[in-house]
Amino acid sequence: MPTHTRIRMFNTRETYPNQSLDNDLCQAVKAGNTVYLRGQVGTDFNGKLIGLGDPRAQAEQAMKNVQQLLQEAGSDLSHIVKTTTYITDPRFREAVYQETGKWLKGVFPISTGLVVAGLGQPEWLMEIDVIAVIPDTVAGEAR
């Protein structure tokens, strides 16, 4: 019996055509009542970058992805317990954190922020990594 569920599996051959990669990955893993999300960027699930050069717009798309993935895993934004946010320039911090903060208002996760030299693609200005839980009850039903 599997110990975890993979959500939105993909191969990097299709998602990174500009690189010579062939890795099997997924967007999220549900293990017990914990959901681990792959770092989300400003690219939608069809591979289209939203917000070229705009860290706030990329953060908005990343949070849309987070919301969708958590929903598919049986959780939601209110059950996020940890975020790690990566930005490629310290000047992007305010725009990125203002945008992600809108989505996480009232959630109070633990959070780590890092400034990094670069991300997986040069156009990506930010990335957010999320861990959430699945509540014991969903819509009043016991799990």
DAWO-V38651 format. One record per residue. OMEGA is omega in whole degrees, -180 to 180 (none if undefined). NEAR is the number of other C-alpha atoms within 12 Angstrom. Layout:
omega=OMEGA near=NEAR
omega=OMEGA near=NEAR
//
This chain:
omega=-178 near=4
omega=178 near=9
omega=180 near=11
omega=180 near=16
omega=177 near=22
omega=-177 near=24
omega=179 near=24
omega=177 near=23
omega=178 near=20
omega=175 near=22
omega=-178 near=17
omega=177 near=20
omega=-180 near=15
omega=-174 near=18
omega=178 near=27
omega=-176 near=19
omega=179 near=13
omega=179 near=13
omega=179 near=13
omega=-178 near=12
omega=177 near=16
omega=-177 near=15
omega=176 near=15
omega=-177 near=15
omega=172 near=21
omega=-179 near=23
omega=-178 near=34
omega=173 near=35
omega=175 near=31
omega=180 near=30
omega=-174 near=21
omega=179 near=20
omega=-180 near=24
omega=177 near=28
omega=177 near=36
omega=179 near=36
omega=170 near=42
omega=177 near=31
omega=-179 near=31
omega=-178 near=43
omega=-178 near=45
omega=179 near=38
omega=178 near=34
omega=-176 near=25
omega=173 near=23
omega=178 near=13
omega=-179 near=18
omega=176 near=18
omega=176 near=28
omega=175 near=28
omega=177 near=22
omega=179 near=21
omega=-175 near=19
omega=-176 near=27
omega=179 near=37
omega=179 near=32
omega=177 near=30
omega=177 near=36
omega=178 near=44
omega=179 near=34
omega=178 near=35
omega=-179 near=41
omega=172 near=41
omega=178 near=29
omega=179 near=37
omega=-180 near=43
omega=-179 near=29
omega=-178 near=24
omega=178 near=37
omega=177 near=36
omega=180 near=26
omega=-180 near=23
omega=-179 near=34
omega=180 near=31
omega=174 near=31
omega=-176 near=30
omega=-177 near=37
omega=-179 near=25
omega=176 near=33
omega=179 near=36
omega=-179 near=27
omega=172 near=26
omega=169 near=33
omega=-177 near=27
omega=179 near=37
omega=174 near=35
omega=-176 near=39
omega=179 near=27
omega=-179 near=25
omega=178 near=20
omega=179 near=16
omega=-172 near=29
omega=-176 near=27
omega=-179 near=18
omega=-178 near=23
omega=-178 near=37
omega=174 near=34
omega=-179 near=19
omega=-180 near=27
omega=178 near=42
omega=176 near=24
omega=-177 near=19
omega=-174 near=26
omega=180 near=28
omega=178 near=16
omega=-177 near=13
omega=179 near=20
omega=176 near=19
omega=166 near=23
omega=-171 near=18
omega=174 near=22
omega=177 near=18
omega=-178 near=25
omega=169 near=24
omega=-176 near=22
omega=-180 near=20
omega=-180 near=16
omega=178 near=17
omega=-174 near=23
omega=177 near=25
omega=-176 near=21
omega=-179 near=18
omega=-178 near=23
omega=-178 near=36
omega=-179 near=41
omega=176 near=52
omega=178 near=46
omega=-179 near=41
omega=-172 near=35
omega=168 near=41
omega=-180 near=37
omega=175 near=37
omega=174 near=30
omega=-177 near=29
omega=178 near=26
omega=177 near=16
omega=176 near=13
omega=180 near=16
omega=176 near=10
omega=-180 near=8
omega=178 near=8
omega=177 near=9
omega=none near=12
//
